[in-house]
Amino acid sequence: MLALLLAISVALLAACSEPDKPSITLYLAVQRGDLDQLERHLYWGTDINAVLPNGQYPLQVAADKGRIIMVRTLLKHGADIDRLTAQGDSALDLAILAGRTQVAEVLLAQGARFEPSTLLLKAAASGTTDRDSLRFLLDRGADLETRDADGDTALLIAIRQDNHRLATHLVNAGADVNVASRDGESALALARRLQVQELIRLLERFGAR
């Protein structure tokens, strides 16, 4: 009888220590930053490497939202750090593109694959204006003169997009203002052809010819 009572007590204690099942989807938990719901999903065995309704994975959503604790928690429980979206973005890519440099630091420390020059071009193509992300990449070896498949550097991409803020950051960081496109059109000639006046003034101020 005593043994039976002890067994029942142990079972009750185990049940009491067991977290409730999640009441929202993993997607919503990560989107909202609901750590309690995330912990429930982890306890009850939800697949954290399954694609979410937005085409991303839980770690990528957490990185994009800048949720450091969630990123650490997901990595601790086996999230695939280098998994890519259908668009070819990793969690690290999304963190940088969103200006979440603290999250990017965490991902790098955990061994995320990192190609700073390629990511610089991707950031420029996405229309980023974030100086911290640019500095993060340059401090880790990004080459300002790296060219994309069309032969454009980050500065030429910024000019084509009339992204004055990014162009300013790039020029201040040392980007070549006399760089030419694949067909020989200089940065200044490109800016003049596109009639982007602020960029024309910026390039002329830095000695572009």
C-alpha positions as CSV (number, residue, x, y, z in Angstrom):
1,M,0.0,0.0,0.0
2,L,2.8,2.4,1.0
3,A,4.6,1.6,-2.3
4,L,1.5,2.4,-4.3
5,L,1.1,5.7,-2.5
6,L,4.7,6.6,-3.2
7,A,4.3,5.7,-6.9
8,I,1.2,7.9,-7.1
9,S,3.0,10.8,-5.4
10,V,5.9,10.5,-7.8
11,A,3.5,10.5,-10.8
12,L,1.7,13.5,-9.5
13,L,4.9,15.4,-8.9
14,A,6.1,14.6,-12.4
15,A,2.8,15.8,-13.8
16,C,3.0,19.0,-11.8
17,S,6.5,19.7,-13.1
18,E,5.5,19.1,-16.7
19,P,4.8,22.3,-18.6
20,D,1.5,22.8,-20.3
21,K,1.3,22.1,-24.0
22,P,1.8,25.1,-26.2
23,S,-1.3,27.2,-26.9
24,I,0.0,29.0,-30.0
25,T,2.0,27.8,-32.9
26,L,5.8,27.9,-32.9
27,Y,5.7,30.5,-35.7
28,L,3.6,32.9,-33.5
29,A,5.8,32.1,-30.4
30,V,8.9,33.2,-32.2
31,Q,7.2,36.1,-34.0
32,R,5.9,37.5,-30.7
33,G,9.1,36.7,-28.7
34,D,7.1,34.5,-26.3
35,L,9.8,32.5,-24.6
36,D,7.4,30.5,-22.4
37,Q,5.6,29.2,-25.5
38,L,8.9,28.4,-27.1
39,E,10.0,26.4,-24.1
40,R,6.7,24.5,-24.2
41,H,7.3,23.7,-27.9
42,L,10.8,22.5,-27.1
43,Y,9.6,20.3,-24.2
44,W,6.8,18.7,-26.2
45,G,9.0,18.0,-29.2
46,T,8.0,20.4,-31.9
47,D,10.4,20.2,-34.8
48,I,12.5,23.5,-34.6
49,N,14.0,22.8,-38.0
50,A,10.7,22.7,-39.8
51,V,9.9,25.5,-42.2
52,L,7.3,28.0,-41.0
53,P,4.4,29.6,-42.9
54,N,6.5,32.5,-44.0
55,G,9.1,30.3,-45.6
56,Q,11.7,30.8,-42.9
57,Y,12.8,28.6,-40.0
58,P,12.4,29.4,-36.3
59,L,16.1,30.5,-35.9
60,Q,15.9,32.8,-38.8
61,V,12.7,34.5,-37.6
62,A,14.3,35.0,-34.1
63,A,17.5,36.4,-35.7
64,D,15.5,38.7,-38.0
65,K,13.6,40.0,-35.0
66,G,16.7,40.5,-32.9
67,R,15.6,38.0,-30.2
68,I,19.0,37.0,-28.7
69,I,17.6,34.8,-25.9
70,M,15.5,32.9,-28.4
71,V,18.4,32.5,-30.7
72,R,20.6,31.1,-27.9
73,T,17.8,28.8,-26.8
74,L,17.1,27.4,-30.3
75,L,20.8,26.8,-31.0
76,K,21.1,25.0,-27.6
77,H,18.3,22.7,-28.7
78,G,19.8,21.9,-32.1
79,A,18.6,24.5,-34.6
80,D,20.4,24.3,-37.9
81,I,22.5,27.5,-37.8
82,D,23.3,27.5,-41.6
83,R,20.0,26.5,-43.0
84,L,18.9,28.7,-45.9
85,T,15.5,30.1,-46.9
86,A,14.2,29.6,-50.4
87,Q,15.8,33.0,-51.2
88,G,19.2,31.8,-50.0
89,D,19.3,33.7,-46.7
90,S,20.8,32.2,-43.5
91,A,20.0,33.4,-40.0
92,L,23.2,35.4,-40.0
93,D,22.3,37.0,-43.3
94,L,18.9,38.0,-42.0
95,A,20.4,39.4,-38.7
96,I,22.8,41.6,-40.7
97,L,20.1,42.7,-43.2
98,A,17.9,43.7,-40.3
99,G,20.7,45.5,-38.4
100,R,20.7,43.0,-35.6
101,T,24.5,43.0,-35.1
102,Q,24.3,41.6,-31.5
103,V,22.5,38.6,-32.8
104,A,25.0,38.3,-35.6
105,E,27.8,38.2,-32.9
106,V,26.0,35.3,-31.2
107,L,25.6,33.4,-34.5
108,L,29.3,33.9,-35.4
109,A,30.4,32.8,-32.0
110,Q,28.4,29.6,-32.5
111,G,30.2,28.9,-35.9
112,A,27.8,30.3,-38.5
113,R,29.1,30.3,-42.0
114,F,30.2,33.8,-42.9
115,E,31.3,35.4,-46.2
116,P,31.5,39.2,-45.4
117,S,32.1,40.4,-48.9
118,T,29.2,38.5,-50.4
119,L,27.0,39.6,-47.5
120,L,28.0,43.2,-48.2
121,L,26.7,43.0,-51.7
122,K,23.5,41.3,-50.5
123,A,23.0,44.1,-48.0
124,A,23.5,46.7,-50.6
125,A,21.1,45.0,-53.0
126,S,18.5,44.8,-50.2
127,G,18.6,48.6,-49.8
128,T,20.1,48.6,-46.4
129,T,21.0,51.9,-44.8
130,D,22.3,50.6,-41.5
131,R,25.8,51.9,-40.6
132,D,26.3,49.4,-37.8
133,S,25.7,46.4,-40.2
134,L,28.1,47.9,-42.7
135,R,30.8,48.5,-40.0
136,F,30.2,44.9,-38.7
137,L,31.0,43.5,-42.1
138,L,34.0,45.8,-42.8
139,D,35.5,45.1,-39.4
140,R,35.4,41.4,-40.4
141,G,37.0,41.7,-43.7
142,A,34.4,42.7,-46.2
143,D,36.0,44.1,-49.4
144,L,34.4,47.3,-50.5
145,E,35.4,46.7,-54.1
146,T,33.9,43.2,-54.4
147,R,31.7,42.9,-57.4
148,D,28.4,41.1,-57.9
149,A,27.4,38.9,-60.9
150,D,26.6,42.1,-62.8
151,G,30.0,43.6,-62.2
152,D,28.8,46.2,-59.7
153,T,30.4,47.1,-56.4
154,A,28.3,48.0,-53.3
155,L,28.7,51.7,-54.2
156,L,27.5,51.2,-57.7
157,I,24.5,49.3,-56.4
158,A,23.7,52.1,-54.0
159,I,23.9,54.6,-56.8
160,R,21.5,52.6,-59.0
161,Q,19.1,52.5,-56.1
162,D,19.5,56.2,-55.2
163,N,20.5,55.0,-51.8
164,H,22.2,58.2,-50.6
165,R,22.7,57.1,-47.0
166,L,24.4,53.8,-47.9
167,A,26.5,55.5,-50.5
168,T,27.6,58.0,-47.9
169,H,28.6,55.2,-45.5
170,L,30.5,53.4,-48.2
171,V,32.4,56.5,-49.4
172,N,33.3,57.4,-45.8
173,A,34.5,53.9,-45.3
174,G,36.9,54.2,-48.3
175,A,34.9,52.9,-51.3
176,D,36.5,53.9,-54.6
177,V,34.5,56.8,-55.9
178,N,36.1,56.4,-59.4
179,V,35.0,52.8,-59.7
180,A,33.5,51.9,-63.1
181,S,30.8,49.4,-64.0
182,R,31.5,46.4,-66.2
183,D,30.7,48.5,-69.4
184,G,33.1,51.2,-68.3
185,E,30.6,53.7,-66.9
186,S,32.1,55.5,-63.9
187,A,30.2,56.0,-60.7
188,L,29.9,59.7,-61.4
189,A,28.7,59.2,-64.9
190,L,26.1,56.7,-63.7
191,A,24.9,59.1,-61.1
192,R,24.6,61.8,-63.7
193,R,22.8,59.5,-66.1
194,L,20.3,58.6,-63.4
195,Q,20.0,62.2,-62.3
196,V,20.5,61.4,-58.6
197,Q,21.6,64.9,-57.5
198,E,22.5,64.1,-53.9
199,L,24.8,61.3,-55.1
200,I,26.4,63.5,-57.8
201,R,27.3,66.1,-55.1
202,L,28.5,63.4,-52.8
203,L,30.8,61.8,-55.4
204,E,32.1,65.2,-56.6
205,R,32.9,66.2,-53.0
206,F,35.0,63.1,-52.6
207,G,36.9,63.8,-55.9
208,A,35.1,61.6,-58.3
209,R,35.9,62.2,-62.0
